[in-house]
Amino acid sequence: MEIHRHSRWHFLLLITISSAISLIGVSSETEVGGFDYGEALSKSLLYFEAQRSGRLPYNQRVTWRDHSGLTDGLEQGVDLVGGYHDAGDHVKFGLPMAFTVTMLSWSVIEYGDSLASTGELSHALEAIKWGTDYFIKAHTSPNVLWAEVGDGDTDHYCWQRPEDMTTSRRAFKIDENNPGSDLAGETAAAMAAASIVFRTTNPHYSHLLLHHAQQLFEFGDKYRGKYDESLRVVKSYYASVSGYMDELLWGATWLYRATDNDHYMSYVVDMAHQLGGLSWAMSEFSWDVKFAGVQLLASMLIKEDKHKQHSEVLQQYKSKADHYLCSILNKNINGTNVQRTPGGLLYVRQWNNMQYVSTASFLLTVYSDHLRKSNSDLECHEGTVTPDEMLVFAKSQIDYILGSNPMKTSYLVGYGPKYPTRVHHRGASIASYKDYKGFIGCTQGYDYWYGRSEPNPSVLVGALVGGPDDRDNFFDRRDNYVQTEACTYNTAPLVGVFARLIEIEEQKLEEEDVRLVATYRK
């Protein structure tokens, strides 16, 4: 009976997707596969445990990792132990880490019930709290935020496990004299969003996060400047190309959601023009560029009665959000649509393209739910798109990631029969500390491990790698960091999308049960 139910569901889903494919421009070669989104969700949350820095907890599930960075901040007289490594190296970069936590928190806010039903909510909360605990430490006074631990240049000189680090762990901060409104705004957003997540289960912690978020936002708004101008050390790695205006609007938007305080709503409305919220029509959403996220969140407030006085500005936000979504769906004009590979994958740029795919899939999923609840469609220059069609396209991107692509490979490491085995990741590519406790020096990793053709000794489960090129080609080589390096902000948005896709499957199965019972009674 169980097999029968699932086969019926996939047949119905196939009909639904087939009817929508031509409307949204998904490649006819894209396979409609029966992917296990529950497994993908579980594995995606494991990835964050592999990226942990600091003293690992007793319930650590990724056992090839061990304690690391236990003296972080000591040189500057501050405790900065904890947090996440952003990718395949060991620097703790504040801006991408904060965006990761914001997206994890947003996933829980939207799809917490689904995460709970799968048994993964506790793991999602642990992933968020590992980040916010670090931010609390890093925010040592109202106008001081420690922005980075480690130095990308010296870190990249070495190829060694985090447990053996011999590179500089110098810490860098922003303050009144060295402002970083972008970093302060994003960290405020992360802590505000996380405060919503913990409001019921840990109210004291939620209040603490909100207090830090409000202080950080005030600091970032009062002392304005780009953090990469104050801290040149980040310039080659996480330069704030978009500036700080989007993060100030982003932080205010999340503080409004967390507090329902009109002060933050007024900021989002009154500063919309000055900070570019209404002038920037985007085709990407990322750790650097938050405008599309601000625009989408603002547009979701339009139909609330209490915001009628702001309707004109909110409608302008909505027009920009619609531009982003329509560009993703290939429904814009004047060459503003996002490019796609022959296999149907969104393609924004060569380096780590999958980050844009995961964020686009998340925003499409969230906004399709919003439109469905408000009984609305998305109006684009090239036609109307229904919420179901939006979700179908988001699903096509997720299925591409999981293996429905010309390379027949999963780009989520550890998922499916074929996935990248030579991920550009120091810890995973060297014999684990669990198996070999001897010291591995700075250049020993390059000498003995980096150039090996064999798969990595440890599987970086749940990591979403950079992905294929614009022709769907992918080369699984450790030195091909453009394609084989994974980042925390790649995987974070997938948590919410996986949870929603699981929810849909469960709903379909329940509906099919009802139909089967009704047919039996007849």
C-alpha positions in Angstrom: 0.0 0.0 0.0 2.8 2.4 0.9 4.4 1.9 -2.6 1.1 2.4 -4.2 0.5 5.7 -2.4 3.9 7.1 -3.4 3.6 6.0 -7.0 0.3 7.7 -7.3 1.7 10.9 -5.7 4.6 11.0 -8.1 2.3 10.4 -11.1 0.1 13.3 -10.0 3.1 15.5 -9.4 4.4 14.6 -12.9 1.2 15.8 -14.4 1.3 19.0 -12.5 4.9 19.8 -13.4 4.5 18.8 -17.0 1.6 21.2 -17.4 3.6 24.0 -15.9 7.0 23.4 -17.5 6.2 25.3 -20.7 4.9 28.3 -18.8 8.1 28.9 -16.8 10.7 27.8 -19.3 12.2 24.7 -17.6 14.3 22.7 -20.0 12.5 19.7 -21.4 15.6 17.7 -20.6 15.2 18.3 -16.9 14.1 15.1 -15.4 11.3 15.0 -12.8 12.9 12.7 -10.2 11.6 11.2 -7.0 14.1 12.8 -4.7 14.1 12.2 -0.9 13.9 15.8 0.4 13.9 14.5 4.0 17.3 12.9 3.5 18.5 16.1 1.8 17.3 18.2 4.7 19.0 16.0 7.3 22.2 16.0 5.4 22.2 19.8 4.8 22.0 20.4 8.6 24.9 18.1 9.2 27.1 20.4 7.1 27.0 23.2 9.7 28.4 20.9 12.3 31.4 20.2 10.0 32.0 24.0 9.7 32.0 24.6 13.5 34.9 26.4 15.1 35.6 26.2 18.8 35.0 23.5 21.5 32.7 21.0 20.0 29.7 19.8 22.1 29.1 16.3 23.4 26.3 15.7 20.8 28.5 16.6 17.8 27.4 14.3 15.0 30.2 15.0 12.5 32.8 13.0 14.4 35.8 13.5 12.0 36.0 17.0 13.4 37.5 18.0 16.7 38.1 21.2 18.8 39.8 24.1 17.0 40.4 27.8 17.4 40.4 27.6 21.2 42.6 30.7 21.5 40.6 32.9 19.1 40.6 36.5 20.3 43.2 35.9 23.1 45.7 38.1 21.4 43.2 41.0 21.6 41.9 40.1 25.1 38.5 39.0 24.0 36.8 35.6 23.8 36.0 34.8 20.2 35.9 31.1 20.4 33.1 29.5 18.4 31.3 30.5 15.2 31.7 29.0 11.7 34.4 28.7 9.1 32.7 30.1 6.0 34.0 27.6 3.4 37.1 25.4 2.8 39.5 27.5 4.9 39.5 28.5 8.6 38.9 32.3 8.6 35.8 33.4 10.5 34.3 36.1 8.3 31.5 38.0 10.0 29.5 39.1 7.0 28.8 35.7 5.3 28.4 34.1 8.7 25.7 36.5 9.7 23.9 36.1 6.4 24.0 32.3 6.9 22.3 32.7 10.3 19.7 35.1 8.9 18.8 32.5 6.2 18.7 29.6 8.6 16.5 31.7 10.9 14.2 32.7 8.1 13.9 29.0 7.1 12.7 28.2 10.6 10.3 31.1 10.8 8.6 30.1 7.6 8.8 26.3 7.8 9.4 25.5 11.5 6.4 23.2 11.7 7.7 21.1 8.8 11.1 21.0 10.3 9.6 19.8 13.6 7.6 17.1 11.8 10.8 15.7 10.3 12.6 15.7 13.6 15.1 18.3 12.3 14.0 21.4 14.1 16.3 20.9 17.0 19.3 20.5 14.6 18.3 23.7 12.8 18.0 25.6 16.2 21.5 24.3 17.2 22.9 25.5 13.9 21.4 29.0 14.4 22.5 29.2 18.1 26.1 28.2 17.2 26.2 31.4 15.2 24.3 33.7 17.5 26.3 32.6 20.6 29.4 33.7 18.7 27.8 37.0 17.7 27.0 37.8 21.3 30.7 37.3 22.2 31.8 39.3 19.2 29.6 42.3 20.1 31.6 43.4 23.1 30.1 46.8 23.6 27.3 48.8 21.8 29.6 50.3 19.2 32.2 47.5 18.8 31.7 44.3 16.7 34.6 41.9 16.0 34.3 41.3 12.3 36.9 38.6 11.5 39.2 36.1 13.1 42.2 35.0 11.0 43.7 36.4 7.9 42.8 35.1 4.5 46.3 35.7 3.0 48.2 33.7 5.6 45.4 31.2 6.0 45.5 30.4 2.3 49.2 29.9 2.4 48.6 26.7 4.5 46.7 23.6 3.8 46.0 21.9 7.1 43.2 20.8 9.4 41.5 23.3 11.6 42.6 21.2 14.6 46.3 21.9 13.6 46.1 25.6 12.7 49.4 27.4 12.9 48.2 30.5 11.0 47.5 33.9 12.4 44.3 34.2 14.5 44.4 37.9 14.8 41.0 39.4 15.2 39.7 42.6 13.5 36.9 44.8 14.7 34.6 47.7 13.5 33.9 50.6 15.9 33.0 54.3 15.8 36.4 55.2 14.2 36.3 52.2 11.8 32.7 51.8 10.8 31.0 48.9 9.1 27.4 49.6 8.6 27.0 46.6 6.3 28.4 44.1 8.8 26.5 45.7 11.7 23.3 45.7 9.7 23.5 42.1 8.6 24.5 40.9 12.1 21.5 42.9 13.5 19.3 41.1 10.9 20.6 37.7 11.9 20.1 38.3 15.6 16.7 39.9 15.1 15.5 36.9 12.9 17.0 34.5 15.5 15.2 36.3 18.3 11.9 35.4 16.5 13.0 31.7 16.3 13.8 31.4 20.0 10.9 33.6 21.3 8.8 30.7 22.5 11.4 28.0 23.4 14.0 30.3 25.0 12.4 33.7 25.7 15.4 35.0 27.8 17.8 34.2 25.0 15.4 35.7 22.5 15.3 39.0 24.4 19.1 39.0 24.7 19.5 38.6 20.9 17.0 41.4 20.3 18.9 43.7 22.6 22.1 43.1 20.7 20.3 43.5 17.3 18.9 46.9 18.3 22.2 48.1 19.5 24.0 46.9 16.4 21.5 48.5 14.1 21.8 51.8 15.9 25.6 51.6 15.7 25.6 50.8 12.0 23.1 53.6 11.2 24.8 56.2 13.3 28.4 55.5 12.2 28.1 54.9 8.5 30.7 53.3 6.3 31.7 50.1 4.5 33.4 47.6 6.6 35.9 46.7 3.9 37.1 50.3 3.8 37.7 50.1 7.5 39.2 46.6 7.4 41.2 46.2 4.2 42.0 42.6 5.2 38.5 41.5 4.0 38.8 43.3 0.6 40.1 40.3 -1.4 37.6 37.8 0.2 34.3 39.4 1.2 34.3 42.9 -0.2 31.0 44.7 0.3 30.5 45.6 -3.4 26.8 46.6 -2.9 27.8 48.9 0.0 25.9 49.2 3.3 22.6 50.7 2.3 20.9 47.3 1.6 22.1 45.9 5.0 20.6 48.9 6.9 17.2 48.4 5.2 17.6 44.6 5.7 18.4 45.0 9.4 15.5 47.4 10.0 13.1 45.1 8.2 14.0 42.2 10.4 13.9 44.3 13.5 10.4 45.3 12.5 9.4 41.7 12.1 10.9 40.9 15.5 9.5 43.9 17.4 6.4 45.1 15.5 7.8 48.5 16.5 6.7 51.3 14.1 10.1 53.0 14.4 11.6 50.3 12.2 8.8 50.3 9.8 9.1 54.0 9.4 12.8 53.6 8.7 12.1 51.0 6.0 9.6 53.4 4.4 11.2 56.8 5.0 14.7 55.7 4.0 13.6 53.6 1.0 14.7 56.2 -1.6 17.8 57.4 0.2 19.2 53.9 0.8 18.3 52.6 -2.7 15.5 50.3 -1.8 13.3 51.6 -4.6 16.0 52.3 -7.2 17.9 49.0 -7.4 16.2 46.3 -9.5 18.1 43.2 -8.8 18.7 39.8 -10.4 20.6 38.3 -7.4 20.2 37.8 -3.7 23.3 37.0 -1.7 25.5 37.5 1.3 26.5 40.8 -0.3 23.3 42.0 -2.0 20.2 42.1 0.2 17.9 44.5 -1.8 15.8 41.7 -3.3 15.2 40.3 0.2 14.2 43.7 1.6 11.9 44.3 -1.4 10.2 41.0 -1.0 9.6 41.2 2.7 8.3 44.8 2.3 5.9 43.8 -0.5 4.5 41.1 1.8 3.2 43.8 4.1 1.0 45.6 1.5 -2.3 43.9 2.4 -2.0 44.4 6.1 -4.5 47.2 7.1 -2.1 48.8 9.5 0.3 49.6 6.6 -2.3 51.4 4.4 -0.6 54.7 5.0 2.6 53.3 3.6 1.0 51.6 0.6 2.6 53.9 -2.1 6.2 53.1 -1.0 5.4 49.4 -0.3 4.0 49.1 -3.8 7.2 50.5 -5.2 9.1 47.9 -3.1 6.8 45.3 -4.6 7.6 46.4 -8.2 11.3 45.8 -7.5 10.6 42.5 -5.9 8.5 41.5 -8.9 11.4 42.4 -11.2 13.7 40.1 -9.3 11.2 37.2 -9.3 10.3 37.7 -13.0 14.0 37.8 -14.0 14.4 34.5 -12.3 11.4 33.0 -14.1 12.5 34.3 -17.5 9.5 36.6 -17.7 11.2 40.0 -17.9 12.0 42.1 -21.0 15.0 44.1 -22.2 17.6 41.4 -21.5 17.1 41.5 -17.7 16.3 37.8 -17.3 18.8 35.6 -15.5 20.8 33.3 -17.8 20.2 29.6 -17.7 22.4 26.7 -18.6 21.2 24.3 -21.3 20.1 21.9 -18.5 17.9 24.7 -17.0 20.0 25.9 -14.0 20.0 29.6 -13.2 23.4 31.0 -14.0 24.5 34.3 -12.5 28.3 34.1 -12.5 31.2 31.6 -12.7 32.4 31.5 -9.2 30.2 29.6 -6.7 27.1 30.0 -8.8 25.0 27.7 -6.6 24.7 30.3 -3.9 22.4 32.3 -6.2 20.4 29.2 -7.1 19.7 28.4 -3.5 18.7 31.9 -2.5 16.5 32.3 -5.6 14.8 29.0 -4.9 14.2 30.1 -1.3 12.7 33.5 -2.3 10.5 31.9 -4.9 9.2 29.4 -2.4 8.5 31.9 0.3 6.8 34.4 -2.1 4.8 31.7 -3.8 3.3 30.8 -0.4 2.5 34.4 0.3 0.8 34.8 -3.1 -1.2 31.6 -2.5 -2.4 32.8 0.9 -3.5 36.2 -0.6 -5.1 34.5 -3.6 -2.8 36.4 -6.0 -0.5 35.8 -9.0 2.9 37.3 -10.0 2.4 39.8 -12.9 5.5 39.9 -15.2 6.0 41.7 -18.5 5.9 38.4 -20.3 2.8 37.1 -18.6 1.2 36.0 -15.4 2.9 33.4 -13.2 0.8 31.5 -10.6 2.1 30.5 -7.2 2.2 26.8 -8.2 4.3 27.6 -11.3 6.7 29.6 -9.1 7.1 26.6 -6.8 7.5 24.2 -9.7 10.4 26.2 -11.0 12.0 26.4 -7.5 11.6 22.6 -7.3 13.3 22.2 -10.7 16.3 24.1 -9.4 16.4 21.9 -6.3 16.1 18.7 -8.3 18.9 19.9 -10.6 21.1 20.3 -7.4 20.1 16.8 -6.3 21.0 15.0 -9.5 18.5 15.9 -12.3 21.1 17.4 -14.5 23.2 16.6 -17.6 26.1 15.4 -15.4 23.8 13.1 -13.4 25.5 14.2 -10.3 24.3 15.6 -7.0 25.9 18.9 -6.0 24.8 18.3 -2.4 27.7 16.4 -1.1 26.8 13.0 0.4 23.4 12.8 -1.3 22.6 10.3 -4.0 24.8 7.7 -5.7 27.2 10.3 -7.3 28.4 13.6 -5.8 31.7 15.6 -5.6 34.3 13.6 -3.7 37.2 16.0 -4.0 35.7 19.1 -2.3 38.0 22.0 -1.9 38.0 21.8 1.9 41.1 21.6 4.2 39.6 19.6 7.0 37.8 17.0 4.8 40.7 16.5 2.4 43.3 15.5 5.1 43.2 12.4 7.3 40.8 13.3 10.2 42.0 14.1 13.6 40.0 11.2 14.9 42.0 8.8 12.7 45.4 10.5 12.9 46.2 12.7 15.9 49.7 13.5 14.8 50.4 17.1 13.9 50.1 18.1 10.2 52.1 21.3 9.4 51.2 24.3 7.3 52.7 23.0 4.0 52.4 19.3 4.7 48.9 19.4 3.6 49.9 20.8 0.2 52.7 18.3 0.0 50.8 15.1 0.8 47.0 15.8 0.5 46.1 18.7 -1.7 47.2 17.2 -5.0 46.0 13.7 -4.4 43.6 12.2 -7.1 41.9 10.1 -4.5 38.6 11.2 -2.9 38.7 13.2 0.3 39.2 11.0 3.4 36.1 12.6 5.0 32.8 13.3 3.3 31.6 16.9 3.8 28.0 15.8 4.0 25.4 18.5 3.2 27.8 20.9 1.6 26.4 22.6 -1.6 29.5 23.1 -3.9 29.9 25.9 -6.3 28.5 23.8 -9.1 28.7 23.5 -12.9 29.7 26.1 -15.5 27.3 27.8 -18.0 27.3 24.6 -20.2 26.5 22.3 -17.3 30.1 21.0 -17.1 31.6 20.1 -13.7 35.1 19.0 -12.9 35.6 17.3 -9.6 39.1 18.4 -8.7 40.3 19.7 -5.4 42.1 22.6 -7.0 39.0 23.6 -9.0 37.8 25.8 -6.1 35.5 27.8 -8.4 33.3 24.7 -8.7 34.2 22.4 -5.8 34.4 24.8 -2.8 31.2 24.9 -0.6 30.1 27.7 1.6 27.7 27.9 4.6 25.5 30.5 2.8 25.0 28.1 -0.1 23.3 25.4 2.1 21.4 27.7 4.5 18.6 28.6 2.2 18.1 25.0 1.1 17.0 24.2 4.6 13.8 26.1 4.2 13.1 24.9 0.6 13.6 21.3 1.5 11.2 21.7 4.5 8.6 23.2 2.2 9.0 20.4 -0.4 8.6 17.8 2.3 5.4 19.6 3.5 4.0 19.5 0.0 4.7 15.8 -0.3 3.0 15.1 3.0 0.0 17.2 2.0 -0.3 15.3 -1.3 -0.2 12.0 0.4 -2.9 13.0 2.9 -5.1 14.2 0.0 -4.5 10.9 -1.8 -5.5 9.0 1.3 -8.8 10.9 1.5 -9.5 10.3 -2.2 -8.7 6.6 -1.8 -11.0 6.3 1.2 -13.7 8.1 -0.6 -13.3 5.8 -3.7 -13.4 2.8 -1.4 -16.7 3.9 0.3 -18.3 4.5 -3.1 
